[in-house]
Amino acid sequence: MSELRFDDRVVVVTGAGAGLGRAYAHLFASRGAKVVVNDLGGGRHGDGSSSKAADTVVEEIKAKGGVAVADYNSVVEGEKIIKTALDNFGRVDVLINNAGILRDKSFARISDQDWDLVHLVHLKGSFKTTQAAFPVFKKQNYGRIIMTASNSGIYGNFGQANYSAAKMGLIGLANTIAIEGGRNNIHCNVIIPTAASRLTEDILPPDVFAELKPELIAPVVAYLCHESCEDNGVYIDSAAGWAGKYEIVRSKGTTLRNSKKEGVSIENVKNAWGRVTDMSGSHKLSSIEEATGTLLTALEEMEGTGSGGDQEERGQSQEDDSDVYRYNSKDVILYALGVGTSLKNPDELKYLYENHEDFSALPTFFVLPAMQCLFTSDILENAVPGRTINLGQVLHGEQYIEVVDDLPTEGALVSKTSVVGVMDKGSGAAVVVNVDSYTKDGKLVLRNQSVIFCVGAGGFGGSRTVDYIQGIKKPNRTPEKTVSQQTGVDQAALYRLSGDLNPLHIDPSMALVSGFNTPILHGLATFGYSVRMVLGAYANNDSKLFKACKARFVKPVIPGQTLKVDMWRENNKILFETSVVETNTVVIGGAYIDLKSINMQPTANLLSSGLQSDAIFEFIIDQVKADPGKAKAVGGVFLYNITKDGKQAKQWTMDLKSAKVYEGAPKDIKPNTTLTIADEDFLLMAQGKLNPQVAFMKGKLKITGNIMLAQKLAPILKANAKL
Ligand SMILES: CCCCCCC[C@@H](O)CC(=O)SCCNC(=O)CCNC(=O)[C@H](O)C(C)(C)COP(=O)(O)OP(=O)(O)OC[C@H]1O[C@@H](n2cnc3c(N)ncnc32)[C@H](O)[C@@H]1OP(=O)(O)O
């Protein structure tokens, strides 16, 4: 690398009569700069003045062939120092604010004079010199400024309250000068040196003092002042031939209230304190605008989570609010991506786009409140008698989820956790935990039951089983439907962002500790994939039709493997089994999904009752055969929505996704076609004035096979559908 030079640059160094300042002056002069060696010649306490210190350094520089001039002014008269540069060299390019004094006293003994003098020299002095140089820098569109701060300010140091405060003041000063100067190529950076100098010689032990040579810091400062250094507004710590950067970071922080309508109580603050002070997600904010921006995001969050009762939640008996799960559309979408939802399937856009008219959460999203409870409590850790369970031995064994009431795509749920029992399975202990979740009004909306298999924690003398929700053996017949999808190699990396940060799923060494050659996929990711595939196959991807699901994790899945879900329908229940295609291994067994009984009343009643509630009519047709019976069987789900205002419904839709052959069907009907029927026609059908079969199929198709009704379908439809 070619030598970094300062030819034709004029450098002003304050306090350059000794120590760091002297080293800076020498280094810059040796690299071609013309140097103003400023030193009042005072003692370390700011007393006295003589020209000797500056003169000596100037002579030393000249003796080595360099160019330098002495200046004896106080930094408080900074303009005079800059004038020395301009008078002698016609310009100034670099200003190093290095001059300083100490007036050490324990805090209680600091006099006004001690305080003022230290601030005068460090803070006001740097202000005065910099303000004098600034217009020159601006005019020439170039300038480099160094402020000298101190670890004494950053960490505090006994007896240096005045000095600490002034040094931190310089960091604030540098921050703003960096912003104001940046657009004119004026950089202002901070050096935080620990050097042997007049200021430190009798503060530090002799052996440490010996290594704190100013010459080892001077190159760091010189580089910061070189035209090739692009940094502006950075704080560099340096000593003994070492350098590092400081940054001010802030915790991720948390909202203290759920909506803008609420106030903040002291109890809210106490409850949230863990999250306020949690530095695990801390980062540097690059500007005041970014800091303000985070407040806007927080306010948006508050808008999204309703009003009122959560205040009570927060103030309730909970010591912390780790059992309050807050979520919004971003969480819902991130989860959906984590379980393989993809735009490749246009029907799944509704899980990925918050402005979609049917934007919805996958039902399995709602295992996340339970997961949060398990991860933030010590329930598992202490569940097995006589053992302490650690994350390295925990495998997800089984999961049950039941959506008791419709859940929105954003909100807050309060959960209550209880241990059902702990089974001693010999090879491990299986802990059964219930997590029930409620709205802020105390309404039960969700039940989760998890079985957590703690490997190696068996043999504690407990019973082999407890009473808990069981899976169902798969039928002994060929699956009716099978759907496959390959997981991504980064699937666990993506899924973990929904909250399960267990290193087993991402960290190869932690996987080894748990007995796996490679990180394995989260059980709940496989679970989410499977349920989504079943919903696609039997419920037209409608989350609202989901009622409950139970599954057992039989074997692990490796991210990147292909999941195949075999399905069998028994009335409202879809039994399923998930395997890994590449290894032909069952990974989820004993599994089923209950589809909901739809809130349905006979059509005639609904119409005459003024259509007061949201209602969905549903019937699932097993087989649709084309006339004259030559077509292959196809599946279809017919839904009809009546909105709250009772006006109507959009349409009848017929999903012919899996249709292959439509002999006799209208030409324009192809696989993936949606057939629609006008509202008026539907109403005529509901009133019994139009045969749905005729209206629907235009006389070209016949519906045969079983029609399963969530509840009893309106007699009129039954009659006309010729079941
Ligand atoms: C909301 C909640 C969030 C919780 C998040 C938890 C943290 C997550 O980060 C962790 C994960 O996601 S891990 C990934 C998913 N899980 C897995 O991959 C585990 C797969 N299963 C296995 O490997 C074995 O079944 C194994 C190892 C579990 C058991 O195998 P074996 O030791 O060989 O047991 P086996 O001889 O087959 O049977 C002994 C007794 O144990 C019962 N059993 C077996 N598998 C079970 C399982 N998965 N769950 C519950 N019980 C299970 C058997 O029935 C048998 O009992 P019994 O003899 O009384 O019938």
The ligand as an SDF file (V2000), in Angstrom:
LIG
                    3D

 60 62  0  0  0  0  0  0  0  0999 V2000
  -46.3520  -25.3120   21.7110 C   0  0  0  0  0  0  0  0  0  0  0  0
  -45.2400  -26.2320   22.2180 C   0  0  0  0  0  0  0  0  0  0  0  0
  -43.9060  -25.9420   21.6680 C   0  0  0  0  0  0  0  0  0  0  0  0
  -42.8550  -26.9410   22.1110 C   0  0  0  0  0  0  0  0  0  0  0  0
  -41.5760  -26.6940   21.3590 C   0  0  0  0  0  0  0  0  0  0  0  0
  -40.5110  -27.6930   21.8000 C   0  0  0  0  0  0  0  0  0  0  0  0
  -39.1710  -27.2470   21.3170 C   0  0  0  0  0  0  0  0  0  0  0  0
  -38.9350  -27.5140   19.8640 C   0  0  0  0  0  0  0  0  0  0  0  0
  -37.9380  -26.6220   19.4320 O   0  0  0  0  0  0  0  0  0  0  0  0
  -38.5030  -28.9680   19.6980 C   0  0  0  0  0  0  0  0  0  0  0  0
  -38.8120  -29.5330   18.4000 C   0  0  0  0  0  0  0  0  0  0  0  0
  -39.4800  -28.9860   17.5670 O   0  0  0  0  0  0  0  0  0  0  0  0
  -38.1980  -31.1120   18.1010 S   0  0  0  0  0  0  0  0  0  0  0  0
  -38.7300  -31.5240   16.4830 C   0  0  0  0  0  0  0  0  0  0  0  0
  -40.0030  -32.3010   16.4140 C   0  0  0  0  0  0  0  0  0  0  0  0
  -40.0040  -33.5110   17.1710 N   0  0  0  0  0  0  0  0  0  0  0  0
  -39.3170  -34.6130   16.7760 C   0  0  0  0  0  0  0  0  0  0  0  0
  -38.6330  -34.6000   15.7740 O   0  0  0  0  0  0  0  0  0  0  0  0
  -39.4470  -35.8530   17.6270 C   0  0  0  0  0  0  0  0  0  0  0  0
  -39.7170  -37.0370   16.7780 C   0  0  0  0  0  0  0  0  0  0  0  0
  -39.9750  -38.1990   17.6360 N   0  0  0  0  0  0  0  0  0  0  0  0
  -39.0160  -39.0130   18.0350 C   0  0  0  0  0  0  0  0  0  0  0  0
  -37.8620  -38.8540   17.6480 O   0  0  0  0  0  0  0  0  0  0  0  0
  -39.3970  -40.1330   18.9260 C   0  0  0  0  0  0  0  0  0  0  0  0
  -40.7600  -40.3390   18.8440 O   0  0  0  0  0  0  0  0  0  0  0  0
  -39.0450  -39.9100   20.4270 C   0  0  0  0  0  0  0  0  0  0  0  0
  -37.5360  -39.6720   20.5750 C   0  0  0  0  0  0  0  0  0  0  0  0
  -39.8160  -38.7050   20.9700 C   0  0  0  0  0  0  0  0  0  0  0  0
  -39.4410  -41.1130   21.2620 C   0  0  0  0  0  0  0  0  0  0  0  0
  -38.8110  -42.2170   20.7080 O   0  0  0  0  0  0  0  0  0  0  0  0
  -38.3630  -43.4430   21.6300 P   0  0  0  0  0  0  0  0  0  0  0  0
  -37.6010  -42.9310   22.7930 O   0  0  0  0  0  0  0  0  0  0  0  0
  -37.7210  -44.4190   20.7310 O   0  0  0  0  0  0  0  0  0  0  0  0
  -39.7010  -43.9390   22.1800 O   0  0  0  0  0  0  0  0  0  0  0  0
  -40.4980  -45.2680   21.7630 P   0  0  0  0  0  0  0  0  0  0  0  0
  -39.6970  -46.4510   22.1270 O   0  0  0  0  0  0  0  0  0  0  0  0
  -40.9650  -45.1620   20.3430 O   0  0  0  0  0  0  0  0  0  0  0  0
  -41.7450  -45.1630   22.6990 O   0  0  0  0  0  0  0  0  0  0  0  0
  -41.5550  -45.1530   24.1040 C   0  0  0  0  0  0  0  0  0  0  0  0
  -42.7820  -44.5750   24.7500 C   0  0  0  0  0  0  0  0  0  0  0  0
  -42.8570  -43.1680   24.4350 O   0  0  0  0  0  0  0  0  0  0  0  0
  -44.0640  -42.9020   23.7070 C   0  0  0  0  0  0  0  0  0  0  0  0
  -43.7130  -41.9710   22.6540 N   0  0  0  0  0  0  0  0  0  0  0  0
  -42.9760  -42.2130   21.5590 C   0  0  0  0  0  0  0  0  0  0  0  0
  -42.9020  -41.1180   20.7980 N   0  0  0  0  0  0  0  0  0  0  0  0
  -43.6210  -40.1490   21.4060 C   0  0  0  0  0  0  0  0  0  0  0  0
  -43.9450  -38.8130   21.0780 C   0  0  0  0  0  0  0  0  0  0  0  0
  -43.5240  -38.2520   19.9510 N   0  0  0  0  0  0  0  0  0  0  0  0
  -44.7110  -38.1110   21.9120 N   0  0  0  0  0  0  0  0  0  0  0  0
  -45.2020  -38.6750   23.0490 C   0  0  0  0  0  0  0  0  0  0  0  0
  -44.9180  -39.9660   23.4070 N   0  0  0  0  0  0  0  0  0  0  0  0
  -44.1550  -40.6960   22.5900 C   0  0  0  0  0  0  0  0  0  0  0  0
  -44.5260  -44.2330   23.1500 C   0  0  0  0  0  0  0  0  0  0  0  0
  -45.9120  -44.2510   22.9630 O   0  0  0  0  0  0  0  0  0  0  0  0
  -44.0640  -45.1730   24.2140 C   0  0  0  0  0  0  0  0  0  0  0  0
  -44.9620  -45.1230   25.3080 O   0  0  0  0  0  0  0  0  0  0  0  0
  -45.8620  -46.4170   25.6690 P   0  0  0  0  0  0  0  0  0  0  0  0
  -44.9280  -47.5520   25.6520 O   0  0  0  0  0  0  0  0  0  0  0  0
  -46.4210  -46.0700   26.9900 O   0  0  0  0  0  0  0  0  0  0  0  0
  -46.8800  -46.4430   24.5680 O   0  0  0  0  0  0  0  0  0  0  0  0
  1  2  1  0
  2  3  1  0
  3  4  1  0
  4  5  1  0
  5  6  1  0
  6  7  1  0
  7  8  1  0
  8  9  1  0
  8 10  1  0
 10 11  1  0
 11 12  2  0
 11 13  1  0
 13 14  1  0
 14 15  1  0
 15 16  1  0
 16 17  1  0
 17 18  2  0
 17 19  1  0
 19 20  1  0
 20 21  1  0
 21 22  1  0
 22 23  2  0
 22 24  1  0
 24 25  1  0
 24 26  1  0
 26 27  1  0
 26 28  1  0
 26 29  1  0
 29 30  1  0
 30 31  1  0
 31 32  2  0
 31 33  1  0
 31 34  1  0
 34 35  1  0
 35 36  2  0
 35 37  1  0
 35 38  1  0
 38 39  1  0
 39 40  1  0
 40 41  1  0
 40 55  1  0
 41 42  1  0
 42 43  1  0
 42 53  1  0
 43 44  1  0
 43 52  1  0
 44 45  2  0
 45 46  1  0
 46 47  1  0
 46 52  2  0
 47 48  1  0
 47 49  2  0
 49 50  1  0
 50 51  2  0
 51 52  1  0
 53 54  1  0
 53 55  1  0
 55 56  1  0
 56 57  1  0
 57 58  2  0
 57 59  1  0
 57 60  1  0
M  END
$$$$
